[in-house]
Amino acid sequence: METLQSLWYGFSIALQPENLFFCFVGSVLGTLVGVLPGIGPVGAIAILLPITFKLSTTGAIIMLAGLYYGAMYGGSTTSILVNIPGEAAAVVTCMDGYQMALKGRAGPALGMAAFGSFIAGTLGIVGLMLFARPLSQFALKFGPHEYFSLIILGLTFVTYLSHGSMVKAVMMCFFGLMLSNVGLDPITSSPRITFGILELFDGIGIAPVAMGLFGVGEVLVNLEKTISTQIVKTKIRNLFPSKLDWFQSRWALVRGTLIGFFLGILPGGGPVLASFLSYGVEKRFSKEPEKFGTGAIEGVAAPESANNAAASSSFIPLLTLGIPPNVSLSILFGAFLIHGITPGPFLLKDHPDVFWGVLSSMYVGNVMLLVLNLPLIPMWVQVLKVPDRFLYPLILLFCLIGAYSMNNSVFDVYIMIIFGIIGYLFRKFQYEGAPLVLAFVLGPLLDLNLRQALLVSEGSFLDFFTRPISAVTLGLALLLLLTSVFPFVMKRVQKYREATEDEQV
Amino acid sequence: MKRSVRIRMSIGMTAACSIFTLITMLAGFAQAEFPERPVTIVVGFDPGAASDITARTLAAGAERQLGKSFVIENKGGGAGTVAAALVANAKPDGYTLVAIPNVAIVDTPLMQKVTFKPLKSFTPIIAHSAAEHTALIVKVDAPWKTFKEFIEYAKKNPGKVKYSTSGVGTGMHVAMEVIAKKEGIKWVHVPYKGAAPATTALLGGHVDACSAGIGYQPQVKAGTVRMLADHGRKRQPAFPDVPTLMELGYDFYNDTVHAILGPAGLPPDVLKRLEAALTKGVETPEFRSAQEKLFLDPVSMGSKEYERHLKEKWTRTEKEFKELGIIKEAATQPE
C-alpha cells in the first residue's frame, strides 16, 4: 500500500511536463544510439552529461536513464535487419532475428523485440520497486568464486549457441578466450599477446569484433551470390507478430525476463551475459532446438526481454547500495554526485522525489519507447527493399563509421576489417561467430575472477566447491554439460556399434 | 564638370574601397594568430572518468576566454598513455591537447614501455585538480577501530589480511606496500578493475580491507565502511578525525594530479594564450562545483610549475617503485 502511494507520488513528478519532455528526449536518443552501430549508451550518456548540469536533478537522471534503457530497444533493430549488432547485448538477436528477416519476417521479429523489451523492461521495474533491498544484499554475496562459477556456467551454454558441429563451437569458444587475453594482465599489469603495439594494450574491443564478424562478414558472403536470390524478392509478410508468434514466445518472454532481472543485479554481469544465457536456456527447453538459428521467434524474444530486464534491475545496486554495476551506470552515478546527491542506502530517505520520480519515469519511458518503436517497424522493413547494390555499401560505410567513432581510432577500423575477413572465412567453413563472441565477452571476467579467487583463498581450489552459491552453480554447469554432451557421445557410440556390427556381418 | 565630378567620385570610392579592403586584410592577418579554429582536447579515459568530466567542464569556461570552442575527444586506453602517445606526436601548434593525470606520464611509463618520452614529449600547460584523498577503509563491522589495531593484527597474522585496490601500481597499491615495507607486514593484494568493484568487494566481505580510490566517501557517510587512514597530504575537511599516512609516520601521499598538456615545443605565445584561457576555465563556479562533487581538491599549477612537479614526481616514484620491488628498472626512458 505504501509502495503504491509512493508510486503515485513518483508519477506526479514523472508526469510533470518538464520531466516528461526529458524522458522523451532520453528515450529517443537512446533508441538512436542503440540503432547506430558503434556508439553505445556509455559514450552517449557521457556526452550528454555536461548538458544536464544545468537541469534539475530529477530531470537530468530521468533523461540519462532513458538513454540507457532506450539503447536496449534500439540495439536489436540493426541485428534483425542487416545482421549488425547495434550494441553488445544485441549480438544474440542476430542469430534468429536476421534469419527471420531473410525469410521476410523482419516485421514480426522487430515487433517481438519491441514488445519483449517493453514487457521485460516494465516487469523489471516492478521487481526493482518491490525487491530492491533484499536483492541488493544478495548481489554483494557474489565474490570472485561465485563469479568464476557463474562464468563457467555461461561458457557451458556455448554448445547451445551453435547450430552445427559442437566441436567447432568449442573451438570457437577457445579462440574467443584467447582473443580476450590480448592486453594487460589484470593482476600484474604485464602485457600479453600485444606484440608491442600500444593500441593492443587495452585489448581488442567487442564492438569492432562483433561488427566485423557479423556485419562485414555477411556483406562479403553476399557478394558471392547472384542478384536474383536476394531478400528483395522475398515477399515481406505481416508487419507484427501473429497469434502463433505470441504463443510460441510466451515462455521465452517469462524466462528471459527472470534471467535478465537476476543477472542485471550482479555487478559486472549485466545485459550481455543475460542475453546469451536466456537464448541458451530457450534452446535447452525447446522441444525443437533445431529450429534455433533458422529464424525462431523465441530466439528473438528471449534475449531481447533479458537485456531489458537486466537494464531495469541494474539500477538496484546503484540506487540501494550506491554501487554502479556497469560502465553506463558509473556515469549515471557521476551525474548523481554532480547534482549533489549520493545514491545509496539514504537515497530513498533523503531524496524520495528523485528516487520515486526516476522510478516512475522508467514506466513512462518504456511506454514511450513502445509507442515510438512500433510505428517505426514498417519504416525499418522498407530498408530491406533497398537494392543490395546500395544496401551493402551502406552497411559497410556504417560499420566503418561505427568502428571509428567508438574511440576515434583507425586501429579499431583495421580490427573490424580483419574480423570481417575472418567472419567471411567462418561462414565459408561453417564456423559460427556467436560462441566466439560469448567467450570473448566472458574471457576477461573469467581470467580476473579466477585469479582473484585464488588470491583470496590462498591458492586453494577447494573454495569453489565449499562456498554454497559457487558449488550449486558449478554443479548446474556440470549437469548441463553432461546432458548436452551425452546425446552427442551416444550417437557416436551408436554409429561405432553399427559400424562394427556391419563388419561382423 | 558633372562628368569630372563623377570620375572623381568613382576614383575616390575605389580608393576608399581599396583602403578599406587593405585594412580588413591587414586586420585579418593580425587576427590570424592563435586560435583560428577550435582546439581539440584528447581525454585519456572513457567518458565519465574524472579526467573527462573535469576536461568538459573546464573547456566550457575556457571557451569564453579563448574565443574559440574546444572539442573533447575521448581516447581511453593504457591508463591514459594511448592518448598521451597520440598527442606527443601531434603538431605543436596548440590545436591538439591532452587531458590526463600525471600518473599516465609517470607511474604507467615506469612500469610499461611507452612510445613517448615522459619528460620531453610534452609542454605542460596547467594542472587543476588533485585526487589525493584516497584512503584505507574497512567494513564498519570489522574488529579494527583504528589504523594501529589493524596494523597490529596484520603483523600478527602474516598472509591473512587481503586488501583490494583498483589496480597494480596505482597510488592505492603503493600506499599499502609502503606500509608493509616499513612494518614488515605480509598481506595479499587483490587488484580489481577500477575503484567501484574494489569497494564492492569490501562491502561483500570478500576482502578484509580496501585501499580505496576516490568515490568511497558516500559509503563512509552511509556508515557502511570505516576510514582508517587518509592518503592525502593534509586531512580531508569532510573527515577531520581521520589521520593521514604522513601523520602516522609513513613517507607517502597520493600524488595524482589532473592536468592538460600539449605536445613538446608549443610556441610561447600560444602557450600563454592557452594557459590564460584554461586558468579562467578553472575559476568558474561550475568547475569548482564539479571538482567538489568529484571529491577532487583544487590545485593551481601553471606551465613551469607543473613541469617541475612532473620531474620531481618521476624521480620520487622511480625510487619508490624500485624500493618496493614493483619494478627493477624504469621501463621507459624519461628523456
Chai-1 contact restraints between the chains, C-beta under 6 A:
chainA,res_idxA,chainB,res_idxB,connection_type,confidence,min_distance_angstrom,max_distance_angstrom,comment,restraint_id
A,G43,B,P47,contact,1.0,0.0,6.0,A-B,restraint_1
A,A46,B,P47,contact,1.0,0.0,6.0,A-B,restraint_2
A,A46,B,G48,contact,1.0,0.0,6.0,A-B,restraint_3
A,P50,B,R56,contact,1.0,0.0,6.0,A-B,restraint_4
A,L140,B,L203,contact,1.0,0.0,6.0,A-B,restraint_5
A,L140,B,G204,contact,1.0,0.0,6.0,A-B,restraint_6
A,G143,B,G204,contact,1.0,0.0,6.0,A-B,restraint_7
A,G143,B,H206,contact,1.0,0.0,6.0,A-B,restraint_8
A,I187,B,P191,contact,1.0,0.0,6.0,A-B,restraint_9
A,S189,B,V168,contact,1.0,0.0,6.0,A-B,restraint_10
A,L198,B,A85,contact,1.0,0.0,6.0,A-B,restraint_11
A,L198,B,T115,contact,1.0,0.0,6.0,A-B,restraint_12
A,F201,B,G78,contact,1.0,0.0,6.0,A-B,restraint_13
A,D202,B,G77,contact,1.0,0.0,6.0,A-B,restraint_14
A,D202,B,G78,contact,1.0,0.0,6.0,A-B,restraint_15
A,P267,B,T200,contact,1.0,0.0,6.0,A-B,restraint_16
A,G322,B,P218,contact,1.0,0.0,6.0,A-B,restraint_17
A,I323,B,T200,contact,1.0,0.0,6.0,A-B,restraint_18
A,P324,B,A196,contact,1.0,0.0,6.0,A-B,restraint_19
A,S330,B,G48,contact,1.0,0.0,6.0,A-B,restraint_20
A,I331,B,G48,contact,1.0,0.0,6.0,A-B,restraint_21
A,G334,B,G48,contact,1.0,0.0,6.0,A-B,restraint_22
A,L337,B,K293,contact,1.0,0.0,6.0,A-B,restraint_23
A,I338,B,A290,contact,1.0,0.0,6.0,A-B,restraint_24
A,I338,B,K293,contact,1.0,0.0,6.0,A-B,restraint_25
A,T342,B,P218,contact,1.0,0.0,6.0,A-B,restraint_26
A,G344,B,P218,contact,1.0,0.0,6.0,A-B,restraint_27
A,G344,B,A222,contact,1.0,0.0,6.0,A-B,restraint_28
A,P345,B,A222,contact,1.0,0.0,6.0,A-B,restraint_29
A,F346,B,A222,contact,1.0,0.0,6.0,A-B,restraint_30
A,N407,B,K75,contact,1.0,0.0,6.0,A-B,restraint_31
A,N408,B,E73,contact,1.0,0.0,6.0,A-B,restraint_32
A,Q452,B,V190,contact,1.0,0.0,6.0,A-B,restraint_33
A,L455,B,V188,contact,1.0,0.0,6.0,A-B,restraint_34
A,L455,B,V190,contact,1.0,0.0,6.0,A-B,restraint_35
A,V456,B,K162,contact,1.0,0.0,6.0,A-B,restraint_36
